[in-house]
Amino acid sequence: MPIQAVSAATVEKYGVGSCGPRGFYGTIDVHLQLEAELAEHFGTEAAIMYSYDVATIASIIPAFANRKDIIVVDEFCSYPVQSGCTVSRARVATFRHNDVADLERVIQKLEAEEKSKRKPLCRKLIVVEGIYANYGDMAPLDRIWQVKEKYKYRLMVDESHAFGVLGATGRGACEHFNLKPGQVEIIAASMSHAMGSVGGFCVGDRATVEHQRLSGSGYCFSASLPPYLASAGIHMLRQLRGSTGGSGGASGGQPEQLAKLAAKIKALRGELMKGVPGLKLYGGSLPSPLLHLHLAKPSGDGAADRAVLRAVADHMLSCSGVLVSVSCYSKLDTHVPPPSLLLHVTLGLGDKEIALAAAALRRAAKEVLKQ
């Protein structure tokens, strides 16, 4: 059954809205069903669902850290992570992007300061993204996990762009790096990407999940997810898992679909790695579906560079019928990435479309950038 039909049937049964927060008349059976199936898919004890993906990670972080605690975060984490760190009022330290040696250096510095000032024990958290939304590259989770184990930190991973893409069953970057359920304490992800719905979720042990039902602001104070969007999430999760229905379906995923997507990612990245005049691809041959292309010679003026990239995107659309986007970031970002052209690889792309997109990009870059 198509996702549209599943959603329409749910609207017929429940109406459009759910009429309240989850803890106050807003919980519907499909919410509980989706949480149960997410937990089963990830192999965790429990799962919790939020109505808005941006609020998910921004609610989880302050639920587990306050002004007495320490958060160590990758400098390139996206705005929702930054927002969560700010709201928590914890002591926040950043480490150089994907630099595990610098992560350890930062932690050692914090440990020395804590010891010299004889501060009491506190909660300590490392926050990274499986695939970074602003750059499209991957966190080296295997090595980050070793550091967090060495220094007794908790690890939180935002899998929004890795869920449904990486790993043998599409569980994300943690699975890609062979981290077992429970080795990463807190995993969160958006349902707006691979699940084709709205909202976000967090999976972990029961204590971690249940704590959020009273401490996660986006869960407590937001109207719950409309039931039809939960049904859409269930439907797409079962598609990912290869299940024909019910939470007891096969949990082995659809490796052939994941393999097809990986092949399409490799194909487009391979085309762009051959070279695009005046542009450079961030992340090289990584198996990430987010492709950011930056100006090879930026002017240093973000607005001017963004206008140039917008002209490239407009040329691609008007002359070749290929739609790409130009990255856009919040003015509140503590680290605003350089402007980029952003391409998304989906399962629906065919080989001819991949070749067309690459050719259109080269032609537009050559015309606009005069390379």
Secondary structure in CASP SS format (residue, H / E / C, confidence):
PFRMAT SS
TARGET T0000
AUTHOR 0000-0000-0000
METHOD secondary structure of the structure
MODEL  1
M C 1.00
P C 1.00
I H 1.00
Q H 1.00
A H 1.00
V H 1.00
S H 1.00
A H 1.00
A H 1.00
T H 1.00
V H 1.00
E H 1.00
K H 1.00
Y H 1.00
G C 1.00
V C 1.00
G C 1.00
S C 1.00
C C 1.00
G C 1.00
P E 1.00
R C 1.00
G C 1.00
F C 1.00
Y C 1.00
G C 1.00
T C 1.00
I C 1.00
D H 1.00
V H 1.00
H H 1.00
L H 1.00
Q H 1.00
L H 1.00
E H 1.00
A H 1.00
E H 1.00
L H 1.00
A H 1.00
E H 1.00
H H 1.00
F H 1.00
G C 1.00
T C 1.00
E C 1.00
A E 1.00
A E 1.00
I E 1.00
M E 1.00
Y E 1.00
S C 1.00
Y C 1.00
D H 1.00
V H 1.00
A H 1.00
T H 1.00
I H 1.00
A H 1.00
S H 1.00
I H 1.00
I H 1.00
P H 1.00
A H 1.00
F H 1.00
A C 1.00
N C 1.00
R C 1.00
K C 1.00
D C 1.00
I E 1.00
I E 1.00
V E 1.00
V E 1.00
D E 1.00
E C 1.00
F C 1.00
C C 1.00
S C 1.00
Y H 1.00
P H 1.00
V H 1.00
Q H 1.00
S H 1.00
G H 1.00
C H 1.00
T H 1.00
V H 1.00
S H 1.00
R C 1.00
A C 1.00
R E 1.00
V E 1.00
A E 1.00
T E 1.00
F E 1.00
R C 1.00
H C 1.00
N C 1.00
D C 1.00
V H 1.00
A H 1.00
D H 1.00
L H 1.00
E H 1.00
R H 1.00
V H 1.00
I H 1.00
Q H 1.00
K H 1.00
L H 1.00
E H 1.00
A H 1.00
E H 1.00
E H 1.00
K H 1.00
S H 1.00
K C 1.00
R C 1.00
K C 1.00
P C 1.00
L C 1.00
C C 1.00
R C 1.00
K E 1.00
L E 1.00
I E 1.00
V E 1.00
V E 1.00
E E 1.00
G C 1.00
I E 1.00
Y C 1.00
A C 1.00
N C 1.00
Y C 1.00
G C 1.00
D C 1.00
M E 1.00
A C 1.00
P C 1.00
L H 1.00
D H 1.00
R H 1.00
I H 1.00
W H 1.00
Q H 1.00
V H 1.00
K H 1.00
E H 1.00
K H 1.00
Y H 1.00
K C 1.00
Y C 1.00
R E 1.00
L E 1.00
M E 1.00
V E 1.00
D E 1.00
E C 1.00
S C 1.00
H C 1.00
A C 1.00
F C 1.00
G C 1.00
V C 1.00
L C 1.00
G C 1.00
A C 1.00
T C 1.00
G C 1.00
R C 1.00
G C 1.00
A H 1.00
C H 1.00
E H 1.00
H H 1.00
F C 1.00
N C 1.00
L C 1.00
K C 1.00
P E 1.00
G C 1.00
Q C 1.00
V E 1.00
E C 1.00
I E 1.00
I E 1.00
A E 1.00
A E 1.00
S E 1.00
M C 1.00
S C 1.00
H C 1.00
A C 1.00
M C 1.00
G C 1.00
S C 1.00
V C 1.00
G C 1.00
G E 1.00
F E 1.00
C E 1.00
V E 1.00
G E 1.00
D C 1.00
R H 1.00
A H 1.00
T H 1.00
V H 1.00
E H 1.00
H H 1.00
Q H 1.00
R H 1.00
L H 1.00
S H 1.00
G C 1.00
S H 1.00
G H 1.00
Y H 1.00
C H 1.00
F C 1.00
S C 1.00
A E 1.00
S C 1.00
L C 1.00
P C 1.00
P H 1.00
Y H 1.00
L H 1.00
A H 1.00
S H 1.00
A H 1.00
G H 1.00
I H 1.00
H H 1.00
M H 1.00
L H 1.00
R H 1.00
Q H 1.00
L H 1.00
R H 1.00
G C 1.00
S C 1.00
T C 1.00
G C 1.00
G C 1.00
S C 1.00
G C 1.00
G C 1.00
A C 1.00
S C 1.00
G C 1.00
G C 1.00
Q C 1.00
P H 1.00
E H 1.00
Q H 1.00
L H 1.00
A H 1.00
K H 1.00
L H 1.00
A H 1.00
A H 1.00
K H 1.00
I H 1.00
K H 1.00
A H 1.00
L H 1.00
R H 1.00
G H 1.00
E H 1.00
L H 1.00
M H 1.00
K C 1.00
G C 1.00
V E 1.00
P C 1.00
G C 1.00
L E 1.00
K E 1.00
L E 1.00
Y C 1.00
G C 1.00
G C 1.00
S C 1.00
L C 1.00
P C 1.00
S C 1.00
P C 1.00
L E 1.00
L E 1.00
H E 1.00
L E 1.00
H E 1.00
L E 1.00
A C 1.00
K C 1.00
P C 1.00
S C 1.00
G C 1.00
D C 1.00
G H 1.00
A H 1.00
A H 1.00
D H 1.00
R H 1.00
A H 1.00
V H 1.00
L H 1.00
R H 1.00
A H 1.00
V H 1.00
A H 1.00
D H 1.00
H H 1.00
M H 1.00
L H 1.00
S H 1.00
C H 1.00
S H 1.00
G C 1.00
V C 1.00
L C 1.00
V C 1.00
S E 1.00
V E 1.00
S C 1.00
C C 1.00
Y C 1.00
S C 1.00
K C 1.00
L C 1.00
D C 1.00
T C 1.00
H C 1.00
V C 1.00
P C 1.00
P C 1.00
P C 1.00
S C 1.00
L E 1.00
L E 1.00
L E 1.00
H E 1.00
V C 1.00
T C 1.00
L C 1.00
G C 1.00
L C 1.00
G C 1.00
D H 1.00
K H 1.00
E H 1.00
I H 1.00
A H 1.00
L H 1.00
A H 1.00
A H 1.00
A H 1.00
A H 1.00
L H 1.00
R H 1.00
R H 1.00
A H 1.00
A H 1.00
K H 1.00
E H 1.00
V H 1.00
L H 1.00
K C 1.00
Q C 1.00
END
